[in-house]
Amino acid sequence: MGVSGALCVVNAIRAGRFHCMFPGPIFLAGAGRTVLRARSAVDLRWNWIDGGVVAAVAAALVVEAWVG
């Protein structure tokens, strides 16, 4: 998730694609939360992390399809 987030952010900067501008940071945030959860630094269930990332990407795809 962290690698895909970093690549999405780089692609958003280089190509200016909306699809990468929105979910790239979400992937990075999900990766950060996953690291914190794995180290027991936060008490967050895995399904909340997964659900948040899936919802954010789905929202980005819907907006991208709508905007064109």
KETOR-993419 format. One line per field, with one value per residue (C-alpha): residue in three letters; x, y, z. Coordinates in steps of 0.02 Angstrom, whole numbers, m for minus. Example, Ala and Ser with C-alpha at 12.3 -4.5 7.8 and 13.67 -1.06 7.14 Angstrom:
res = [ALA_SER]
px = [615_684]
py = [m225_m53]
pz = [390_357]
This chain:
res = [MET_GLY_VAL_SER_GLY_ALA_LEU_CYS_VAL_VAL_ASN_ALA_ILE_ARG_ALA_GLY_ARG_PHE_HIS_CYS_MET_PHE_PRO_GLY_PRO_ILE_PHE_LEU_ALA_GLY_ALA_GLY_ARG_THR_VAL_LEU_ARG_ALA_ARG_SER_ALA_VAL_ASP_LEU_ARG_TRP_ASN_TRP_ILE_ASP_GLY_GLY_VAL_VAL_ALA_ALA_VAL_ALA_ALA_ALA_LEU_VAL_VAL_GLU_ALA_TRP_VAL_GLY]
px = [0_142_231_72_34_208_199_26_87_237_121_3_145_217_60_m70_m195_m343_m354_m183_m206_m345_m305_m115_m116_m255_m143_0_m113_m174_4_49_m100_m55_122_54_m72_60_169_19_37_m148_m299_m380_m459_m394_m565_m573_m407_m459_m632_m565_m444_m575_m704_m580_m526_m707_m751_m605_m658_m837_m782_m658_m793_m912_m788_m720]
py = [0_119_87_110_270_339_296_373_535_540_509_645_769_718_690_786_642_667_480_483_648_579_398_419_510_394_244_327_364_184_122_235_176_m4_22_106_m35_m169_m88_m73_116_141_33_25_m129_m192_m184_4_29_m80_m4_173_139_49_186_323_237_200_384_438_323_386_568_534_449_593_732_641]
pz = [0_38_m126_m229_m132_m164_m349_m362_m284_m402_m551_m491_m482_m650_m753_m653_m657_m540_m509_m426_m335_m226_m181_m174_m7_54_18_112_260_259_256_401_501_463_529_686_710_685_819_936_940_900_938_767_691_524_442_477_387_240_231_233_91_m14_14_m32_m192_m240_m212_m320_m461_m454_m457_m597_m701_m667_m704_m854]
